[in-house]
């Protein structure tokens, strides 16, 4: 099934001059040594050659630092926070990226971003990246904690011809299932062990970390007293997807507010194309809508130590969430889980906490595990927030 992100209506132009679509990003790659020869160089490359592209991958600074508990619950806030009082830190977020494609004519059909010209350059991995460990390159936000990883350079078209600085090229990539064929680019020993598990279980993404409750003390004898104050989570998702003809926030914004599709080379520098994964999407409370509030209570309420005396640190895996119904959350022991909020600009609704699938159906009806796999996919972008058309290569 196709899920079309808000790419918007773009000008019906197949050729754009650099003056019209001038890049607003003047950043250059952080590495200092260029590779020999042209074409494609894969796997932790140098910065490439002027007139070409360096491909990087980022989980933003939030993928590195996680989420402190603060006053702003909205995903577009700086930074977002979990409304129910949780601090969430990641030890590892691993993704596997493959099939980077540059196509001619990103505006071939204004109404259908999947219609493009022929492939003019390609990079095949797969590449396995730990977004939390990151790499040496500062990402598109300019924040020093956005530590991105270079996966390839594309110096020329496959034909050997240079990229035309007056043209834009459609940018496409895939999120694929972990495999033995993947090239781990920045793993430590823990990443390596986690990736072995991902290969065994067919995960394309895996989020591992610790959540610590920082909200107000629960009322005595309330249900919330039963939730452990520390929860160790491992959420692996079988959610391969294709990101097609992405919009580019490094290019000048169009009059209607959207951004042009594709990437554009510059003759005097290497242009960075950053594949960006927004980690907040995993915790959204409504599908197919940008920037809903973030909750961790529905995960914490399934922790292994829920309901035990003094509720010591608990653990949650994706398997624990398979049978949890997002349209009416219950605890591990079957009690209705109320909604709560500790931030001033989000008022929790009365009664049982619910998430909104917003028309999305799942193999196991309303499964929280399927919901998370689906919403996690929506976090893939080009550069900071460039929207892509997303084709889910899985059934949630």
N, C-alpha and C positions, 0 to 999 in steps of 0.2 A: 504494500500500500504506500502511496505517496503522501507525505505530510509537507505542505508547502509553507515555508516560513514567510515572513512579511518582507519579501524582496521588493515588492511595490512595482509601480509602473515606471519603466525607464524610457528615455528618449529613443526613438526608433532610428538609431544610427548604427551602422556597422563599422564605420571608420570614425575615429575621434582623434583630434589633434591633441598634442601634449598641452597646448595652451588652454584648450577647453577643459580637459580632464586632469589638469596638473596635479601631481602628487602633493599632498599636504605633509607627507612624512619625509624628512630629510635625514633620518637616521641611517647609519651604515653599520654593517656587521661588526661584531666585536673582535673576531679573530683577525690576525694580521698577515698570514701567509696564504697565498693563492695557489690553487692546484695547477698542475701542468696540463696543458691541452684544453679542449673545449668539451661540449656535450654535457654529460651528467656525471656527477661524482656523488656517491652515496655514503652514508654512515659516518657521522662526525666529521664532516668535511671542513676545509678552510672556507673563506668567505666567497670564493668564486671570482668571476671576471666581470669587469664593468660591462654593462649592457645585459647582464643576466640576472638570475634570481637565486637567492638563498632561501631554502625552506626550513622553517623552525617550528617547534611545537611548544606550547605553553599551557599551564594550568592557572595562569595569573598568580599574583601574590597570595590570593586566597587559597590556592592549591598548595602553596608552600607553608603559609602561616596558619591557615585555618580560620576559624570564626570565633572571635572573642564575644562574650555576651555584652551587648551594648544597647543603646536606646533606639536604634533605627532598624525596624524589622524588614523594610522593603528591599528587594533584591537590587533595586537601582540606587539604594543608599550607599554611603561611603563610611564604613563598610556595612554590608547587610548583617543582621543578627537573627538569632533564633528567638521567636517571640515567647517561647515557653521556658526561657531561662538557661539554656544549655550553651556551654562553650564546646566547640567541636574542633579538634586538632587531628590532622592526618599524619600517619606514619608513611603511607604509600598510596599513591593513586597511579595505577598503571593502565595505559592504553596501548593498543597495537594499531598502527597506521600503515596504509598501503595504497597503491594505485593512484599516485598523484598525477593528474593529467592537466595539461594546458591545451585548450581548444581555441581555434579561430572563431570569430564571430559570436561573442557572447550574447548579442542582441538580435540574433537571427529571428526570434519570435518574441515580441514584447510580452505577450501573454503567457508564454510557456518557457520558463528558464531551462527546461531540460532539452530544448532544441538549440543545438550549437553547431558550429562548423567542425571540420576534421581535427583530430588530435595532431598537434604540432610538436609536442614534447611530452615525455612521460618519465616517471620514476617509479620503479617497482621495489618494494621492500620484501617482506613487511619489516617495520621498525617498531620495536618495543621501547616505550619511554615511561620513566617514572616521573610524573609531573610534580610530585612533592620534592624529590631530590633536585630536580631541575638541572640547569647547566650554566655556562659562563656568560651567556648573552642576556643583557637586560632587554625585557620585552617591550611591546608597543606602548604600554602605559607609561613607560619611563620610570616606574617605581623600581628601586634597586632590588626589592625582594621578588620581582617577577623574573624568575631565572629560567630562561628558555634553552632548549636543546636544538642544535642544528642537525638535520637529518640528511640533507642533500643540497647540492647546488645544480642549477640548470643554466649552463652558460650560453647555449645556442639551441636552436630548434633541432629536431632529430635529423633534418636534412643537412645540417651544418650551417644553414643560413642564420644570421643574427636576428634577434627579436627586433621588430620595428617599433621604435619609441612612439610612433604616432598611432599605434594600434593597442587595443586591449585584448587580453586572452582570457577565456573562461577558465576559472580555477576550480578543480574538483579533487576530492580525496575520499578514501574509504576508511572506516573503522572496521577492523576485522577481528575474528576470533584468534586468541593466542595460539601460537603454533611453534613447532621446533624450527621452522624455517625463518622465524623472526630474528632480527639482529638486535639484541639488547644494547642500548647505547649509553646508559648512565646508571646501571644497576649496582647495588651493593649486595651483600650476601642475603639480606632479608628480601630484597626485591627478587632475587634469583629464585629463592624458595617459593615466594608467593606466585611467581610467574609459572613455576612448575605446576602448582595447584590450578592456576588459570587454564593451562593447557589441558590438564586432565578433565576439568569441568566445563570446558567450552566457553569460557568468559572472554568477552571482548574488552570489558572494563572491570576494574576492581578497585573499590575504595576501602582502605583499612585505616583505623584510627581509634581515638579515645574521645568520648564525650563526658564532660564533667558538669554536673548541675551547679549553677551559680545564681539561681533565682531565690526568691523568698522562701523561708522555711515553710514546709507544708503544714497545714492545720493538723492538730493532733488527731490521730485515729482516722485521718482522711486516706483515700485511695493513694494519693500522691506520696504518702509516707512509705508505701510499699515499693516504690520505684528506687532502684539503687542509685546512688549519687555519682557513680562512675560506671560507664558502659563501654566496653571494648567491642568494636563492630568490624565485621568483614562482609562487605556487600559486593558480590561478584555478579555481573550482568551478562547474560547471553543476548547481546543486542547489537550485532553488526549492522552497519548502515552505510549509505553512500551520501556524501555531501556534494551537491551539484550546483555549478555555476554561481558561486558565492558572490554576494555584493561586497564591496571593498571600502571600508571606512577610512582608508588612507587617501582616497581620491576625493575631490571636491564634491560636496553635497549637491544634489540636483534641486531645482526650484521647488519641487513638491516635498522635499525633505528626505527622500530616499537617497541611496548611494549607488553609483554605477556598478555594474557587474564586471568582474574580471580583474586581472592584474596588468600593470603597464610597466614596461622596462624603461630605464633611463640610460642614455649612452654614456654618462659620466660617472656612474656608480653602480653598485650591486643593489638591487631592490629586494628587501626582505618580505617574504610572504609567510605570515605566521598563522599556523593552525592553532586555534585557541579553544580550550574546553572550559566552560563556565561551570564551576562545581556547585554553585547554588541551585542549579536546575534540579539536581537530584532530590532536593527537599521541598520542592514547590507543592502547594496544596490544591492547585487546579491545573489540569493539563491544557496545553495549547494556548496559554495566556502568559504573557511576559510579566515577571516580577511579582508573583504572589508571595505571601508571607511564608517564612520558613518554620518548620516544626521538627522537633526530635522526640517528643513524648511518645508518638506511636511506635517508634523503634525501641525506646527505652522500656516501654511497658511489656515488651516481649523478652526482656533480658533473662538470662538463666537464673539469676538470684532474685527475680521479682517475687515479692510477698514473703521472703524469708526474714527471720529476725535480724534487725539492724541492716538488712539488705546490703551485703558487701558487694564489691565490684562484680558486675555481670557481663555476660558475653551474648552477642547477637550475630547470627549469620543470615544470609539471604534465605536459607531454607526455613528459618523460623518465621519468615514473613509471607510464605507462600499462601497459607490459609487465612491470613488476616484480611478482612473486608474493609476497604477504604471508605465505603459509604456509611460505615458505622463502626468506628474503632473500638475494640475491646482489649482488655489486658490479657496477659498470659493465662490468668485464672478465669477469664470469661466475664469480668465486670465491664460495664460500659465505661469508656475512658472520656472524661469531660475535657472540654477545651479550656485553656487558660492562657493568659498573657501577662507579661510583666513590663511591657513597653507602653508609653503613653499614646502612641499614634496607631495602635491596633487594639480594638476591643474584641475580646473573645466572645463568640456567640454562646448563648445559653445552651446547656445540655451536652449531648455526646459530640465528640469531635468527629468531623467528616472531612474527606477530601472529595474533590469533584473530578471525575474522569472526563467530563465535558464531551460526551459522545463516544469516547474511545472504549472499545470492548477488548476483553482479555480471554485467553484460552481457559483460565480458571476464573470464573466471574469475579470481578472487582478485586482481584488479588493484589495485595500491596507489593509483592515482589515484581509482578508484571508491570504495575504502575511505575515503580522506581526505574525499571529497565527502560521503559518508554520515555519517561521524562529526562533521564540521564542523557539519552541520545540528543535531545534538543539543545544541549549545551555546546555543540560543535559550531564553530564560527571561522571566518577568515579575519585575520588581524584582530582588532579589539572586539567589535560587535557586528561585523559584517554577516548578514543573514544568508544562509544557504537553503536551497530546496533539499529536503531530506527524504530519502527513500529508505524506509526501514527494511532491512534484509532479514527480518525475523518476525515472528508472531508473538506479541507480548502476552 
